[in-house]
Every structure is written in structure tokens, then in C-alpha cells.
Amino acid sequence: MDILNKLISASNSKSSLSAFIDDYNQELYDFLLTQSYRDLKRYKEDIDRYILSHLKVIKTLDFDLESTRVFVLILLEVAERFSFLTSFQRLFKLLHKNDCELGSRIQASSSFFIGVRRISDYEKRVDQILHQLSVAYNVEDSEERVVGTLINFYAQVVHNFALQNQDRVLLLRDHILSKREDLSFYFLRHELIDKVFSIDISDHIVAFEKIKSLLDIFLERTNKYLSFTHDSFMMEEGTSYVDLLGCDCPDFFALRDIAVDEYQKIADKSVYYSLDKGVRVLTSESQLFAYLYSYGKMHYNKVTSAFKALPDNLNDKCLEIIDWGCGQALASVCFFDYIKEKGCELIVHQVTLIEPSKIALKRGSLHVKKYELAGNIRTVNKDLDSLVDNDIVSDNTHIKVHLFSNILDIEKFSLKKLISFIENNFQGENYFVCASPYINYLRTSRLDGFMSSFSRFDSFEKYLDVDHEKGEWINGWTRSIRVFKANIESSIE
Ligand SMILES: C[S@@+](CC[C@H](N)C(=O)[O-])C[C@H]1O[C@@H](n2cnc3c(N)ncnc32)[C@H](O)[C@@H]1O
């Protein structure tokens, strides 16, 4: 039985639904949020029907529990994505009533899904919607989601008012377009918006269908990676960056200084926006420089604050480091700088770098190679969902240090798959260093879900569990850090 059918069967009473949510939180997250749009679309009507017919039971759940809030937030996200109007309205009200944190994009959607009677309602709210989307775009969400929400908004306007008020719909469209020059509305320059806004709206039904189908094509296209290189080892060679690095071992700040110089020569804001807040799989050297220039210091501070929580007993031990979604391997670089500065006597037997971007991975292994301490380096050019057992070579007797720097919060891979991959491939003593920005409650729940799945091992020990929103840590940065240990045994069920 698939997860949706299991959910439906469990939803006949408060107790069975809440037990189910507890047991299957990761499967639900993966099914409803991480799965590709194309695959999820097959269940669209079933999900809407599920929400509407089980609202009565959902309302009885205990909203003081994190698992309930995450579950209902996930349903709301799906309702928003597919424009399930009634489901969205009911779930939004329910979460609002229970004081749950709702992100800016969801707030923006509520402004056009709830309480709209006349076109003047849209006209009055459009600036607020754009402002909320700009916060989502600049701080919280992927470009894909923000552009998707804006298109859903325009589709609603066309559907509801293009028949009687075509001129005012066009004025509203022009008003949105007039914001394009402002960099905080950079998402308005997306090519899909040009395509959608140029659709003839004289027949509002045809126009609505065309907008929806363009949006579908766009959402189905995303989440695909370029083909991977299966060479055994990848490293940048023979480039001017290799010359810039020179022969000595740099540290994180030397690498950042190079990136600052190089990015200032490029001085193109569009490169910065192409990073999509650093989560995009990078394809050019300009993006590598822009990333390190824009996010480097923040990531350095975040991940170093997490290393400080590791226990001292790692001294003198033989380690393997696994840097997941490593990008340019900055987390590994920061780890080496940290142990050098602390004067730890560690033997690093092997560093495994896993990353879907070829250009970033090659640079990452070049960075790591500079550290004498690094031992053997292995590169795996894949996204996390594509990993298979023989991609990884690990020794049960070594201590494994897993670096998850700014990766667990990204909703692009299945946590469930990742956890079973780790359990199958990393037996023995494992330390996990997870550092992400605090984006919102739902994203941080991924870090919690990841950590709690290892808590079933007797040896589980938690060293740090901290969430800081803007203003609660340094420099206006946010952080969610989880540092813990688990001895993974093969026999545990
Ligand atoms: C915010 S960056 C973090 C990079 C690096 N860990 C750091 O702290 O600098 C996110 C990284 O995740 C990678 N990424 C995106 N989707 C991924 C996926 N599905 N599986 C693995 N890595 C992914 C991106 O290519 C990018 O390098």
C-alpha cells in the first residue's frame, strides 16, 4: 500500500492519525514535498479529496506537537502548490488559529486565495503580495516556488476578472512589471513571467488554461540534474585558479580573499541571483566566486560553531570525513582549519566529497588536496537521491565525521533514502555535524527528523541542538545546528 492509502486508512480517528504522523513523518515529507512535481501531480485530486474529507479529524490533532504542525504545514504547502482553494483556506485558518509559524510565500498566497470578492481586493493587496514574495525570494524560498506562487496569483486574477474587467487585469499586470527594475523583486525578471504575461487574456478560460500549462511545464522541468561524471576521481587541474592558489596550503580566509577579488572583477548582480540563495547546482566559475564571496563568511562561522560542540575524544583517532552536498568543500576546509588551530592530533584516513555540480566538486577536491592532513580523497559526482551502495568505500573501524553544511534543509532529496543509505554504508562510530540556516519551522524539521532517526541507537549522544532566528545570533545571520553521535549497528530494526 502506498503512503497516501496508508494515510487515508489511518485518518479515521485522532489517535490513529497522530500515531501515523509520528511513525511516518519522513515518508510523508518525502511524498508530499520532496518528490518531483511530475510524480506528485498524479495524486493531485486524491490529495485534495483527502484534505477536504478528513479536515474534521485533522482539526482534533494536538497542535502543541511539532509532528502535527509539520504535517498540516506540509498539506498546506501542497494545497498552495496546486491551488486547492478550499483546502488552502481551511488549513491556513487552522494553522493561523493555532499560532503556527507561516512563511512569507504562504502569507502571500493567503492574500489572494482568501477573502477576495472584487478586483479592487487584488489591486489593494498586490503590493503586499509582492513584498511578501520578495521576502520569500531573498530569504526563505527557492526561485521556483516564488515564481510558481506569483504565476498562481496572476492565474487567479485572470480566471476571476478577465471576463468583466480585462483593462484592470492588464493594469495590474503592468503594475507588477513596473517593479522589475527594483533588485529586491529580481524574481520578476524570470523568463516564465514574460511568457505568462504575454498571453492574450480576451478569452479568460483559454488564458487560464494556458497559464496553468506553462506553469506545469516549468515545474516539471526543474529538479533535473545535468548528467554526472562517473570518473573515479575528479579534481580541477591546469586552470588559472590552480595558479592563483599557488603551492602552499591556504586557509578558508585565503580562499575567500581570492573569491572576493575575482567576484569584484565580475561585478554582475545576475550571477549572485543565479545562485538562488546558494542552493542551486552551480555550473560556472563566476558562480563559485559569487557563492564564496556572498555566503562564505556566514557558512564559516556557522559550521565552525558546530565543530566546537564535538567531543575532545576524537584526538589521536583515525577518521573518515564525508562532506555531503559539499559544493567547493568549504565545510571540509573549515574542519581542517579548525583542527589545525586547535592543535588536534587527528589522522584523517579519507575524505569523501559528494556533490552534483562537477565544477564545484573539482574545485572542492583541489581545496582539500592542499591539506597534507587530508589523506585519500574520493569524489562522488551525484545528487543524494542517486547514491548507490558501491559509490562509497568506508571502513567500519574508522570513526566517521559527516559534514552536512547547508544541505539538510534543502527539499530536493529524500531524507528517508539518505538515512537508510547511511545506515547501510557507515557501520560503527559516526559523528554528525549538521549546520543550516534557520529558514522556517518546516525546513528545520528536516534536521530534527534526520537527527531523531539516529536516536534509536543506544549509543546516541546529542552534543548541540540550537536554532537561532534573525537577531538571535551574530551579524543578523540565522543558524540551525545539530551535532550528535551514533554507533550504527547492522542488526537493529
Ligand atoms: C548551500 S550549498 C552548500 C554547499 C557546501 N556544503 C557549503 O556549505 O558550502 C548546497 C549544495 O547542495 C548541492 N545540492 C543541491 N541539490 C542537491 C541534491 N539533491 N543532492 C546533493 N547535493 C545537492 C548544491 O550543488 C550545493 O553545492
The ligand as an SDF file (V2000), in Angstrom:
LIG
                    3D

 27 29  0  0  0  0  0  0  0  0999 V2000
   24.0110   25.7750    0.1420 C   0  0  0  0  0  0  0  0  0  0  0  0
   25.0920   24.8170   -0.8110 S   0  0  0  0  0  0  0  0  0  0  0  0
   26.1380   24.1120    0.4160 C   0  0  0  0  0  0  0  0  0  0  0  0
   27.4810   23.7300   -0.1420 C   0  0  0  0  0  0  0  0  0  0  0  0
   28.5080   23.3380    0.9150 C   0  0  0  0  0  0  0  0  0  0  0  0
   28.0790   22.2130    1.7070 N   0  0  0  0  0  0  0  0  0  0  0  0
   28.8060   24.5470    1.7690 C   0  0  0  0  0  0  0  0  0  0  0  0
   28.4570   24.5520    2.9570 O   0  0  0  0  0  0  0  0  0  0  0  0
   29.3730   25.4930    1.2400 O   0  0  0  0  0  0  0  0  0  0  0  0
   24.0870   23.4970   -1.2840 C   0  0  0  0  0  0  0  0  0  0  0  0
   24.8140   22.4340   -2.0830 C   0  0  0  0  0  0  0  0  0  0  0  0
   23.9380   21.3440   -2.2600 O   0  0  0  0  0  0  0  0  0  0  0  0
   24.0990   20.8670   -3.5600 C   0  0  0  0  0  0  0  0  0  0  0  0
   22.8620   20.1800   -3.8990 N   0  0  0  0  0  0  0  0  0  0  0  0
   21.7080   20.6780   -4.3750 C   0  0  0  0  0  0  0  0  0  0  0  0
   20.8150   19.7040   -4.5480 N   0  0  0  0  0  0  0  0  0  0  0  0
   21.4120   18.5630   -4.1280 C   0  0  0  0  0  0  0  0  0  0  0  0
   20.9990   17.1950   -4.0630 C   0  0  0  0  0  0  0  0  0  0  0  0
   19.7950   16.8220   -4.4430 N   0  0  0  0  0  0  0  0  0  0  0  0
   21.8720   16.2910   -3.6080 N   0  0  0  0  0  0  0  0  0  0  0  0
   23.1160   16.6800   -3.1960 C   0  0  0  0  0  0  0  0  0  0  0  0
   23.5630   17.9430   -3.2400 N   0  0  0  0  0  0  0  0  0  0  0  0
   22.7170   18.8660   -3.6980 C   0  0  0  0  0  0  0  0  0  0  0  0
   24.3690   22.0840   -4.3970 C   0  0  0  0  0  0  0  0  0  0  0  0
   25.0150   21.7390   -5.6020 O   0  0  0  0  0  0  0  0  0  0  0  0
   25.2480   22.8810   -3.4490 C   0  0  0  0  0  0  0  0  0  0  0  0
   26.5970   22.5770   -3.6250 O   0  0  0  0  0  0  0  0  0  0  0  0
  1  2  1  0
  2  3  1  0
  2 10  1  0
  3  4  1  0
  4  5  1  0
  5  6  1  0
  5  7  1  0
  7  8  2  0
  7  9  1  0
 10 11  1  0
 11 12  1  0
 11 26  1  0
 12 13  1  0
 13 14  1  0
 13 24  1  0
 14 15  1  0
 14 23  1  0
 15 16  2  0
 16 17  1  0
 17 18  1  0
 17 23  2  0
 18 19  1  0
 18 20  2  0
 20 21  1  0
 21 22  2  0
 22 23  1  0
 24 25  1  0
 24 26  1  0
 26 27  1  0
M  CHG  2   2   1   9  -1
M  END
$$$$
